[in-house]
Amino acid sequence: MDVSEIENFIHLEDGGTSRALAGGDFDGDGRPDVLNILPDGRLVLYRGNGAAGWINGLGQVIGSGWNGFSQVVFPGDFNHDGFGDLIGFLPDGRALLYSWKGTGWG
């Protein structure tokens, strides 16, 4: 499954109004994951199972308030701690780093 197929799957689930963030291994288990920002600002993690599927197809809400960003990117393990990180860009141009610690934001 390539990125466009993943994004299409997620967009179909919520009517096409979410923002899928493709990246890589977010949770540090060695398998690719997908993040999705829902219209209400919830950040949902879809953990990959390593076999072109999901550990839990419903995803796991790991944050809220993400709809305030004009753009969010998943640069991978930005701070080299073994877990994926996110960078959110505010409308005024500021960039904020969000470091994931495996069980929560650090």
C-alpha positions in Angstrom: 0.0 0.0 0.0 1.5 3.3 -1.0 0.9 6.8 0.6 -1.9 7.7 -1.8 -3.8 4.5 -1.0 -3.4 5.1 2.7 -4.6 8.7 2.4 -7.6 7.5 0.3 -8.5 5.0 2.9 -8.5 7.5 5.7 -10.3 10.2 3.6 -13.0 7.7 2.8 -13.5 7.0 6.5 -14.3 10.6 7.4 -15.7 12.0 4.2 -12.5 13.6 2.9 -12.0 16.4 5.5 -9.0 15.0 7.5 -5.3 15.6 6.9 -3.3 12.4 6.6 0.4 12.6 7.5 2.4 9.9 6.0 5.8 9.3 7.4 7.4 6.2 8.8 7.8 4.5 12.1 6.1 6.9 14.6 5.9 4.6 17.7 9.4 3.0 17.5 8.4 -0.6 16.7 10.1 -0.7 13.4 6.9 -0.8 11.3 5.4 2.1 9.3 2.6 4.1 10.8 0.2 6.8 9.6 -1.1 9.9 11.5 -4.3 11.6 10.7 -5.7 15.0 11.9 -9.5 15.0 12.1 -11.5 18.1 11.4 -12.2 18.6 15.2 -8.4 18.6 15.8 -8.0 15.1 17.2 -4.7 13.5 16.2 -5.1 9.8 15.4 -2.3 7.2 15.2 -2.8 4.2 12.9 -0.2 1.7 13.9 1.1 -0.5 11.1 1.4 -4.2 11.6 4.3 -4.7 9.1 2.1 -6.7 6.7 0.4 -3.8 4.8 -2.3 -3.6 7.5 -3.2 -2.0 10.8 -2.8 -3.3 14.4 -6.1 -1.5 15.2 -8.0 -0.3 12.2 -9.8 2.3 14.2 -6.7 4.1 15.2 -5.8 5.6 18.6 -6.4 9.3 19.5 -3.1 10.6 20.8 -3.8 14.3 20.9 -6.2 17.2 20.4 -6.1 20.8 19.3 -4.1 20.0 16.1 -6.6 21.9 13.9 -5.0 25.2 15.0 -1.9 24.5 12.8 -1.7 25.7 9.2 0.6 22.7 8.5 1.9 19.7 10.4 4.8 17.6 9.2 6.2 14.3 10.3 10.0 14.6 9.9 10.6 11.2 11.5 12.8 10.9 14.6 13.8 14.6 14.7 15.4 14.5 18.1 17.0 11.0 17.8 15.2 9.5 20.8 13.9 6.4 18.9 10.3 7.8 18.4 8.8 9.9 15.7 8.2 13.6 16.2 5.9 16.2 14.7 6.4 19.9 13.8 3.4 22.1 13.7 3.4 25.4 11.9 1.2 28.2 13.3 -0.5 30.7 10.9 2.0 33.4 12.2 4.9 31.3 10.9 6.2 29.9 14.2 7.2 26.2 14.2 6.6 24.0 17.3 8.3 20.7 17.9 6.3 17.9 19.5 8.4 15.0 20.7 6.6 11.7 21.1 8.0 9.5 24.0 6.2 6.3 23.1 3.4 6.8 25.6 2.8 10.5 25.4 4.2 13.9 24.4 7.4 15.0 26.0 
